[in-house]
Structure formats: structure tokens, C-alpha cells
Amino acid sequence: MPPINILIKPASSACNMACRYCFYRDVAEHRAQAFEGMLSLADMERVIEAGMEYAEHLCSFAFQGGEPTLAGLDFYRQVLELQKKYARPGVEIRNAIQTNGLRIDEEWAKFFAEQHFLVGLSLDGSADLHNLNRVDAADDGTFNRVLRAAQLMEKHGAEFNILCVVTGRNARSVEKIYRFYRKQGFRWLQFIPCLEPMDQQRGEEKYHLSAEGYGDFLIRLFDLWYDDLQHGEYISIRHLDNWLSILLGDRPEACNMAGQCSVQFVVEGDGGVYPCDFYVLDEWRMGTVGETPFAEMQQGEVARRFVEASLRVPEQCRACRWYGLCRNGCRRDRLVLPDGAIDQTCYCTAYRKFFSQREKQLMDAVRLICRLRG
């Protein structure tokens, strides 16, 4: 059996924030039941038991939402006990969590550090940019509380990445965002293009990110990163890390850069399992933990349909010199033809613009990194 990555939504779609661009609220509203309930410890035990039974070498548990800290700290303490119960020789267990940071206090930060959780913390740059979209239920900005969470995790030595959603407005402020992160000492960054609601024409939302805007963003961000690299400082930016890995002959670790979908095993609050965080929809439910083994879900008809739908390579991509790096992006960003076939990424022109204008510098960066690594 292969390594397994299980993404768990212990609080389903429940959240203590009301981000204007929240993709999961939209996903949940496209199901017959939006909120699937809080994941019980009994179901969590079934997830761990099934994952450890399936895994070889590595079993990774990632907690996401909604807001996963709403499950409570005691829930995660029990998770660790259950992981010990079902641990197998030769199988490494890893834990990660993605959070908006509002509930992170001294106790949470200390727990993450002591138990070696990798934390993804959502923070969209400086206060004015972050508070445009990341607001609480009272429509108040959350910047100060999130920055406090980062400071607490730094204090206790918890390992964390910064997650920034790229909107049209943020894309135009990339220098300000990058320099803010550098000033704060954040060296592990992920920039995630915003998703717009399903079944809606792109461009209708205020936070819309155009292909042209995303292309300019990629170039300006790369230039800032490359300048630091030339001065001997490596800032980890996930999509750049993956492109560099591809150029060095390695496989990308990010599924959205692999060229085709894979089954991710996303567990909702009622124990239902789905193949991808972006497609936690009734039509893509593969089974239920405790009823259907992961191996059976992996080989099932729903998983097969899901993966096969992503395999089509448009003719324009076949003829493109950049396809080996771009790989047509994430399926969720690909346009859908009238016959239902999945076509090119909506960011095709952005990737073409970036690779054509920064090809030399990208290759120079590969050589610099090889030297830095000795």
C-alpha cells in the first residue's frame, strides 16, 4: 500500500469567521446538507484505524475546515492517543492543521509545538489587505488576532506556514505583502489563487483575480523572491518550490501541479469520504469511514470517474513548451466546455506570461539553489 494523506474536517463547514471569498461555504451550500455535524471521536477512531491499516511508510492526517479548532483542544489530545493505539512499526505519523488563528492561545500554541503539528495560518498580508476579506461573524477585521496567533506560535516554537489568498486587490499589492511577511520573519509562504463560486461566471465577484492580474503577480513575486535568493536568503514559496523541484527532476508535492487529480481522502463531519477538498459534493462521495475501507474507495467507481475527468490534455497544452511546468494547473481552475469536457486552466495566459518572461531567471535560480545546497 502507498503512503496515505487524509484530510479531516472535524467541524464540517462550521466557522467563526465569514471570509468573503470562502470557497468551502460555497461547496457546502451545493450539498443536500451543508453542515455535516461535528466529527465524533468514534468516527475519528475509525479514520485512524482505517488509515493505519491502509498506509505504508507514512500516514498523514491534516485537519481543515470550516475551522478545525472549533472541535476543541481535547479532541486533538484524544486524536494523539488514538494514533498511539493504532501505530504500526515502520509507519510514520504526521499531523497538520490549517486554521484562521482566532482560537489560538498559549495552550494551543504550546500543544502544536510539543506535538509537532505543522500549522497553516491564514494571513493575507498587512492589516488593510487582510481585513478586506477576512472578517468575523460581526464583519470586524481579524488581523490583530491572527498576528497574535503567529506571535504565540513563534514564542513556543510551533512550526507554521503563512497562507495568503490571492485576490485581484492582493495581486496588485504583492510588494507590500511580501515585505510585510519578510519584516515579520515569515519564511514559509503559500499564495493561493482565490476561487469563485461554482456555477457562476468568473469575474462577478469583487475579489476576482484575472489571468492578466495573476500573471503580473507571479512575475513581481518571483522578482522579490529572486532578489533575496541572490543575496543568499531562501524564502520558501510553495508554487516556486514545486516548479524548481520539477526543473531538478523531482515530482511536485502539490497535487494542483501534478497535471492530474489524485484521491485525497477528505473526511467530512458525518464520516463521509470524498476525493478532493474542492469537490466535497454529494456526487463525489466515495463511502463512509468504518463501512468502506480506503483501499476499496481508492479502487471504486467514484474515484475512477474523478481521476479520469482530469486526464484530458487540451491540444493547446500539448503544443505548449511550458506544459511540463504548468501542467494545466488545478482542475478547479480549468474551464469546462459545453459538452462537459474539462479544458484549459483559466490562468493559461498568466502562466505563459510568467514562464516566457522569467525563463532565464528561473533556470539561474535552479543553479543558485544547487550551489547553496552544496
N, C-alpha and C positions, 0 to 999 in steps of 0.2 A: 504494500500500500504506500501511497505517496505522503509527503508532509501535508497537513491539513490546516487551513485557515478558516476559523469560524467567527463570523461577525454577529454579535448578540445585541438585541435591543431590549434590555431588561425593563425599560419603562415605556416600551412601544413608541408611539408618536407623542407622548406627553412631554411638555417642555415648559420651563419657567421663563422663556424668552419668546418674543414674537418677531423674529427676524423677517424683514420684508421680502427677502429672496429665498426663504426656506423651501428647499426642494422636497423635503420629506413630508411636510404638511400637505403639499400638493399630491404626492404619491399616495398618502393615506386617504385623502379625500376621493381618490379614484377606486378605492376598495368598497366592498359592501359594508364593511365595518372599519372605520378609520382607526379607532383606538382598540387595540387587541388585548388590553389589560396588562398588568404588571406580571412579569415572568416569575413564576413560583420557584422556590428553592427545589422542589421536587422535579420540575421541568429542567432547571439548571443542572441538577444532578444527572438527568438523562442526557443532556447535551454533553457534559463532560465524559460520562461513561461511553457514549457513542463515539465521541471524538477520539478518545484514547484507544478505543478498540480499532478504529479505522487508521490511525496515524502510524507513520513510520518516521523515525528520527526527530520529527518536530510536530507539536500540536500547539497552534497559536490561537489564543482567544482575544478578540478585540470587542470592546463594549462601546456602543454608539447609540444614537437616539433618533428623534427626540433628544432628551437629555438624560444620559445614563446614570448620573449621580443621584437622580431622584429615587433610585432603588434603595439608597441608603448605604452608609459605610458598613453596617453589619452584614448586608448582603454580600459584599465583596470579601469580607472576612470569612464568611461561610464558603464562598467560592474557592478560596485558597485551601480550606480544609478538605473540600471535596476533590480538589485536584490532587492533594496528597493521598487521598483514599484510593484514587484510580490511577495513580502514577505507575508507569511501566519502565523497567530498565531500558536504557538506550533511547528513550523518547523525551526530548527536551520540551518543557512547557514555557510558553511566553505569554505575557499579558500586556494588553494595551487598552487605552481608553481615549475617546475623543469627547471633549467637554467644552461647554461655553464658559466655564470657570466661575459661575456665580456662587456655587456652593462650596468652593474650595476654601477651607480654613486651615489652621495649623494642623489639625488632626488628619485631614485628608492629605495634605502635602507630605506630612511625615509618613503616612501609610504608603503613598505612591513611591516614596524614596526607599523605604525599608523593604518593600515587597517587589521592587524592581519593575514597576509598571512604566511603560512608555506612554507618555501623555501627549495627545494632540490638543493644543489650546487655540481656540478660535479668537483671533485678534486682528481686525482689519486696519492696522496701522495706527496713526495718531488719533486723538480724541475726536476731532472734527470729522474724519473719514469713517472711523469705526461707528460712531453714533448715528450716522446717516441711515444705516440699515439694521444694526444690531441693538435692538431696543428690548426692554422687558414688557410685561403684560400691561403696564401703565403707560407705555410709549416713552419711557425715560431711557436715556442713554446708559450704557453699561460699561463704558471704557474704564472708569476708575476701579470698578470691582474686578474686571478681568485683569487689568495690570497688577492689581494687588495679588491675585491668584498666581501670576507669573513670579512675582517677588517672593511669595511664600514658598513656591516650589524651588526657586533658586536657593533660598535660605536653607532648606532641608536637603538639598542635593537631589531632588527628583529630576529625572531625565524627561525633557519635553521639547516638542516641536511647535512652531507657530504656524497656524493655518490661516491663510488670507484668501477670502473670496474675491475674485477679480470681477468687478462691475465696470461699466463704462466710465464712471466717475473715478474709481480707484485706478483704472488703467492710465488715466491722464495724470495721475499723481504718483507714479511709480518711484520717482526720485525721492519724494518726501517720505513715502512708506519705507523704502529700503534704508534710507539714512536714519529714520526713526528706529528701525529694528537694530541697526548697527550700533546706535547710541545706547540702546538698552542691553546690548551684549547678546542678542539673539542670533545664533549662528546656524540654526537648523530650521529651514523655511519651506513651506509649501504654498504655492499660488494656484488656486483652483478656479477656473472659469465658472461664472455663475450659470445656473440652469434656469431656464424659463419654464412656465407651467406647461404640462402636457396638453396636447390638443389645442394649442394656442399659437398663432402666428408669431414668429420671432420679431422682436423689435417693439412690442406693445408696452413692455414694462419700462419704468423709469430707470431701472438698474441695468438695462440691456447692454450687452457687450458686443459690439460689432466686430466683424472679421478684420476690418481695417484698424480699429482701435486695438484689437488684441495683437495684431502684427506689430504695431508701434510699441506696445507694451513689452513684447518679447525682446525686441531689439534694445530698448532702453534699459530693461532689467539686465540683459546679458552684458551690456557695456559697463554697468556699475559693478556687476559680479566679476567681470574680466579684469577690470582695473584693480580690484582687491587681489585677485589671483596673481597678477603681475607683480604685486608688492609682497607676495609670499603668504597671503591670507586666503584660506579656502572657506568660503561660506557655502554650506550645503543648501542647494535649491533643488527640490526633488525632480522636476522635469529636466533640468540641466544634468543632474546626476545620472539620470536614465539615458539621455542622449549620449553622454560621454561613455557610459557603460557599453552602449551599442557600438560606438566607434572603436572601443577597445576590444570588441569581440565577445562581450558578455551579453547575457539576456537581461532585458529590462525587468525590474522588480514590480513596476507599476502596471496593473492589468490594463489600464487605458492606453498603454504604449506597446502592447504586445501584438496588436494587429487583429486579434480576435478575442472573443469573450471566453471566459472560463467560469466554472461553477465555484461560487464563493461561500456557499452555505450561510445564508443570512437567517437568523432565528428571531422571529417576532415574539411578542409578549405572550401569545397563546401557544407557543411551541411550534408554530408553522415555520417551514423552511423554504427559502427562496434562493435563486441563483445569483442575485446581484442586488446591491443596496438601492440602485436606481429603478429596479423592477420588482419591488415587493408588492406585487399586484395579484389579485385572485387567479388570473390566468396562468401565472408562473409559480404557483405553489407546488413544490415538489413532494411534500409529505409533512409529517409531524414527528418531532423527536419522540422516541420511545415506541413508535409504531413502525416507522420505516428506517432501516439502517442507512447511514450515509453512503455506503457503497452502492446500495440499491438506488438511492436518489441520484447519485452520480451517473449511473447507467440507465436511468429512467427516460421515458419519452419526453417529459417536460424539459429536462436538462439537455437532451439531444436537440430538441427544437430550438432552445435558447441559443446554444452554441452555433448551430448550423446557420441561424439567421444572421450571424455576424461574419460569416466566412466569405461572402461575396466581395471581390475586389473590383471596383469600378474600372472601366477601361482607362479613364484618365489617370488613375493611380498606377496602373500597370506601366504606363508610359512615362511616369514622373520620376526624375532622377532622385527625388527626395523621399520616395516611398519607404525605403529601407529605414529611414529615421522617423518619419511622420507616422507611417503605418495606418493612416486614415483615422487616427485619434480614437477617442472613446465612442462606442456605439451610441450612447445617449446624445452625442453631438452630431450624429450623422443624419443627413436629410433622408426623408422617406419618399420614394417615388409613388405616383398614383396607383401602381399595381401592388404596392406594399413592400417592394424590394428596398433594402437599405442601401443608400448611395454614399456620396462623399460627405466628409465632415463639413459642417458649416464654417469651420475655420481653415479651410483649404488655402485660401489666399493669404491668411496670416502666416501659416507655416511656410508657404512658398516665399513670401517676402522675407521672413527671418533667415531661412537657410540660404537663399540666394545672396543676401546682403552681409551675412556673417559667417559664410563658409570658411574663409581663411582663418578668422579669429577662433572659430570653433576647433579647427584642426590644430592651431597653435596652442589652444588650451589643453588639448589631449597631450601634446608633447610636454607642456609645462607640468601637468599633473604627474606624468611618468617620471619626470626629474624630481619633483617634490617627494614622490614615493620611493625614490632611490632605485 
